[in-house]
Every structure is written in C-alpha cells, then in structure tokens.
C-alpha cells in the first residue's frame, strides 16, 4: 500500500492511496472539516467511479468503524487503539517476514525497539504474554504495545530483520 500526501493551499490536504490489491482512492480533507472520498476504476486509474462527502462527525464515525473501534474482525490484519501515547497494534506476520522461525528472544525485540509483544494469535492457539522462547510463525497475529515509534520499529524488525 502506498499513500501520497499533497498540500492543497486554501483547501486542505489530499491523500492518494493505492492498495496492495491495486485499488486507487483519493481522500480530500477540507480545512472546514469536510472529507471527500473518491474511488477510481481499476481499468482507468484517472476515472473516478464514485464519490462520497462526509462532514467531520461522519468522517470520525467512519474512521472508528474502519479502524476497528466499533468491531474488531476475527481475521485481524492491523488495528490500532491509542491510549494517550501508547498504542496496541495487531500485526499479521507476512509469509516473507525475516523474523519467521526466530524467537522473540532471538530478535531481542524489547531491547532493540522498546515495544513489547503482549500476545501472539496463531491458527489454533492464543499465547498471552509470550516468553522469549516463543517462535514467530507466518500468518500469526502479533499484538504489540508501545508508542507509535516503538511499534513501527518492532514491525520493521519483524518484517525486515532490522530497524
């Protein structure tokens, strides 16, 4: 997924999002709080096929739904819940992650990132407060606790093997 942010002087900001599946969406956040969401044709990424306008309250409500505040699906990919400066994030281990087959201790996650893995959810098992001997497996969902910088560093360490 890629996100491109553009300043729109006198209007607000534009966020162009291209998903891993190839969809293109543009969100314009107006200075008055309105949000416009445009969805584009996959065969012609310059042709908008739908548009929705939300006021600030509606946008925040939709953001809560999309962000998992109202309902967290069983097939978790990534969800964040902010508690002041602390963040819980559910992160699914991708099949090509460098951390696969290594233990939490091997990766030295706490010392290198400051983040803590507080749970690992596997297909047939949930491990709360996993120990350093817990092995990272593909497809597992890892629940990470830390500030945003720490959580991001933990994800980088798991995915790329370094920060």
C-alpha positions in Angstrom: 0.0 0.0 0.0 1.2 3.5 -0.8 0.0 6.8 0.4 0.9 10.1 -1.2 0.0 13.3 0.7 -0.4 16.6 -1.1 -1.0 20.1 0.4 -3.9 21.9 -1.3 -3.4 25.6 -0.4 -6.7 27.2 0.6 -8.5 23.9 0.5 -6.7 21.3 2.8 -4.9 18.1 2.1 -5.2 15.4 -0.5 -4.3 11.8 0.3 -3.9 9.4 -2.6 -4.0 5.7 -1.6 -3.1 2.8 -3.7 -3.9 -0.5 -2.0 -2.0 -3.8 -2.4 -4.8 -5.1 -4.5 -4.4 -2.3 -7.0 -7.4 -0.1 -5.9 -7.0 3.7 -6.0 -8.7 6.0 -3.6 -8.3 9.7 -3.0 -9.4 11.4 0.2 -9.6 15.3 0.3 -9.7 16.7 3.8 -11.0 20.2 3.6 -10.0 22.9 6.1 -13.7 23.2 7.1 -13.7 19.5 8.2 -15.5 18.0 5.2 -14.0 14.9 3.6 -14.4 13.8 0.1 -13.6 10.2 -0.8 -13.1 9.2 -4.4 -12.8 5.6 -5.7 -11.3 5.0 -9.1 -11.9 2.5 -11.9 -9.2 -0.3 -11.8 -9.0 -0.3 -15.6 -8.6 3.5 -15.8 -7.0 5.0 -12.7 -7.8 8.5 -13.8 -11.6 7.9 -13.9 -13.4 8.3 -10.6 -16.4 5.9 -10.4 -17.8 7.0 -7.1 -17.6 9.8 -4.6 -18.8 10.3 -1.0 -18.8 13.6 1.0 -18.8 13.3 4.8 -18.9 16.1 7.4 -16.4 16.0 10.3 -18.6 14.0 12.7 -19.5 11.4 10.0 -15.8 11.1 9.0 -14.8 10.4 12.5 -17.5 7.8 12.9 -16.5 6.0 9.7 -12.8 6.2 10.8 -13.7 4.5 14.0 -15.5 1.7 12.2 -12.7 1.2 9.7 -10.1 1.4 12.4 -11.7 -1.4 14.4 -13.0 0.8 17.3 -16.6 -0.5 16.8 -15.9 -4.0 15.8 -12.6 -6.0 15.6 -12.9 -8.8 13.0 -11.7 -12.2 13.9 -9.3 -12.3 10.9 -7.2 -9.5 12.3 -4.7 -7.8 10.0 -3.8 -4.5 11.6 -5.7 -2.5 14.1 -4.6 0.3 16.4 -6.2 1.6 19.6 -4.4 4.7 21.0 -4.2 5.1 24.8 -2.5 8.6 25.3 0.9 7.9 23.8 0.7 4.1 24.0 -0.6 2.1 21.1 -1.8 -1.5 20.8 -1.4 -2.8 17.3 -2.4 -6.2 15.8 0.1 -7.1 13.1 -0.2 -10.2 10.9 3.2 -11.8 10.1 3.6 -11.8 6.3 4.9 -15.0 4.7 8.2 -13.4 3.7 9.0 -11.7 7.1 12.6 -12.1 8.1 11.6 -13.0 11.7 9.9 -16.2 10.8 11.4 -19.2 12.6 13.1 -16.9 15.2 12.1 -16.5 18.8 11.2 -13.2 20.4 14.5 -13.6 22.4 16.5 -14.1 19.2 15.1 -10.9 17.8 15.7 -9.0 21.1 12.6 -7.0 20.4 12.2 -5.3 23.7 15.8 -4.1 23.9 16.0 -3.1 20.2 12.6 -1.4 19.9 11.2 -0.6 23.3 8.0 -2.3 22.2 6.5 -5.4 24.0 4.8 -8.3 22.3 1.8 -8.9 24.6 0.1 -11.7 22.6 0.6 -14.0 19.6 -2.6 -15.4 18.0 -2.0 -18.4 15.8 -4.5 -20.5 13.9 -5.2 -22.9 16.8 -3.6 -21.1 19.7 -3.6 -17.8 21.6 -0.5 -17.1 23.6 -0.9 -14.2 26.1 2.3 -12.6 27.4 4.6 -14.8 25.3 8.0 -15.6 26.6 11.3 -15.0 24.9 11.2 -18.6 23.6 8.0 -18.0 21.5 8.7 -18.6 17.8 7.4 -16.2 15.2 5.4 -18.1 12.6 3.9 -16.9 9.2 0.3 -15.8 9.4 0.4 -15.4 13.2 -1.1 -12.1 14.5 1.2 -10.4 16.9 -0.2 -7.9 19.4 2.4 -5.2 20.1 2.3 -2.5 22.8 4.4 0.7 22.7 4.4 4.2 21.5 4.0 4.7 17.7 7.7 4.9 17.1 8.4 1.7 19.1 5.6 -0.2 17.4 6.8 0.9 14.0 10.4 -0.2 14.9 9.0 -3.6 16.0 7.1 -4.1 12.8 10.3 -3.2 10.8 12.4 -5.7 12.9 9.8 -8.5 12.3 9.4 -7.8 8.6 13.0 -6.8 7.5 15.2 -8.3 10.3 16.5 -4.9 11.4 15.5 -1.3 12.1 
